[in-house]
Amino acid sequence: MKLVLASASPRRRDLLARIGVTPHAIDPADIDEDPKPGELPKPHAGRLASEKAAAVAARHPDALVLAGDTVVAVGRRILPKAEDEQTLRECLALLSGRRHRVFTGIAAIAPDGRKWEKVIETIVAMKRLSAEEIDTYAAMTNEWMGKAGGYGLQGYGEVYVRFIHGSHSNVVGLPLAETRNMLKAAGYDLA
């Protein structure tokens, strides 16, 4: 069975490689990722993963399609992807000294139309960040570019994390245990 990854994220490809999976194709979904009015973070992550999987499955009817979407939230507030330094600084100031939740929705659609969907939650606590630490992170690396919440746990951003409760790979972008189980349930051949 062919596997199509509905994501351009290099982190998701790297994570899949850790469980011995190499997608046959990469075909990112192009959908509106803005939250709906009043939409909470967990359902938002699940909806985006589901919509991405459906959009790409329509283009690849003979393949198993896997999609994911990661959302960082402080309370009910969904943090944006940091596309510029101002957004990065706003996100880090909000996360400084606090716990936040990372939700990753994963969805798979098989060629016969069967669907699997799940949202995984991880709690992350950031240390209190000084202005100098935020300046350093903004200046020394661009790993934060395009990241939900403005930090990369798989890079230098990890030095600012005090603890994680839950899946580390979920925070990076794809919860491996749950993704592997989903692929197995769909009949994908795993080692």
N, C-alpha and C positions, 0 to 999 in steps of 0.2 A: 504494500500500500504506500502510495506517495504521500509525503507530508509537506504541506505548505505552511510556512510561518507568516502570519498576517501582522508582521511587525518589522520595522527597519532597525530596531534596537540591536546594536552589536552586543550589548550585555545579555539580551535574551538568547542570542545565538551562542555566546560563550557558555551560558548556563546550561543550555540544551546539550552542548558538547560534553559537559561534565557527566551527563547520564548516558553518553554514547549515542546521542541523536544528532544527525545532520539533516536539516530540512532539504528536500529536493528543490524547493524554490522559496524565495523570499518575495512576498507581495504585500506591501503595507496597505492597509485600508485607509482611504481618505474620507473620514467622516468628521462631522462637527463634534468636537470634544468638550464644548462648553456645558457646564451643569445646567439642568433644567431648573426653572424657578422652584425653590424649596427642596431640591434634591439633596439628600444626605450623602456623605462620602462613600459609605459602603455600597449602597445601591447604585451610585454613580459609577464606581469601578466595575461592578458587575454588568451594568447596562452597556458601558463602552466596550468591554471585552466581547459581549454577545453581539453587539452591532458590528464590530470589526470582523468577527468570525463569519457572520452572515454575509457581509459585503464581499468578502474574499471567496467564500464558498460558492457564491453565484458565478464567479469567474473561473473556478476550478471544481466543477461538479464531480470529477473522478478522483479527488484527493481528500485526504483528511486535513482539515484546516484547524490550526491552533492559533488562538489570539490571546493577548493579555493586555491589561492596562493597570498602571500603578498610580495610586492617589495618596497624597500625604495630607493629613488633616489634623488641625488643632481644634478639638471640640467638633462643632458642626461645620467649621470653616474649611473649605477645600483650598489648599495652597496651589498657586500657579506653578507651571514649569518656568524655571528661571531662564529667560532668553536674553536678559541684559543684566548689567551689574546692579542697577537700582533694585530690580526685582529680587536678585540674590540677597542683597543687603536687607531688604524688608523681610524676606523669608527667614534668614538667619536670626534677625533681631526677634522675630516672633517665636522661633524655636528655642532660643537661648534660655537655658535653665529650666526647660519644661519637657514634659512628656508629650509625645504625639503618636498618632496611629498611622500606620502604612497599610493600605488595603490594595491587594492585587487581585483583580478579577481575571479568571482564566476561563476560556470557552473553547470547545472543540466541536466540530461538525463533521460527521462521517459522510462518505459518498451516498449512503442510503438515507441520509437525512437525520439520523439519530444525533442528539445534542447532549453535551455535558457542560455544566456551568458550575463554578464555585468561586467564592471570594474568601481570600485568606487575610487574616489580620495579624499584624505584629506591632507591639508597643516599643517605641524607641524613646530614650531619654537623652537629651543633649546636656552637656555641661553648660554652665553660664559662660557665654562668650564675651571676651573683651572686644573693644573696638579694634584693637591691634590684631586680634585673631581673625576677625572678619576681614580686615584689610589684607592680611596675609593670604587667606583663602581666596579672596577675589583676585589678588595679584599673581600668586604663584602657579595657579593651575586654572584651566578652563573646564575641568571635569564637571563642574556644576551646570554648564550650558545644556539647556533642554531637560534638566532633571526636575521632577516634581519635588517641590519643597526646597530646591536649590542646593542640594548636597549629594555627593556620591559616596555611599557607604563602602564601595569596593575600592575607593581611592583614599586620598588624603583626608577626606571628610570624616573618615572613621575615627580620627584622633579626637574629634569633638563629641563622640558618643560615649555616654557613661554606662548605659546598659541597654540590652535588647531582650525583650520577652517575646519569644516566638521565632519564626523562621528568618534566618539571616538572608537566604536567597530571595525571600519574598521582598525584602527591602531593596535588594539589588534589581529586582524586576520580574522574577518568575519563581514561585515557590516550587522547588524541585520535587519534593516527595509527592505533593498533590498533582503536579503536572505528569510525573511518571505514572501515577495511578490512573490518571485520566487517559493517557495514551494507551496504557494496557487495556483499560476497559473498552476503548474504541477498537481494539484489535491490532494496534500498531506493534510490530515486531521489535521488542527490546531485548537486549542481552541479559 
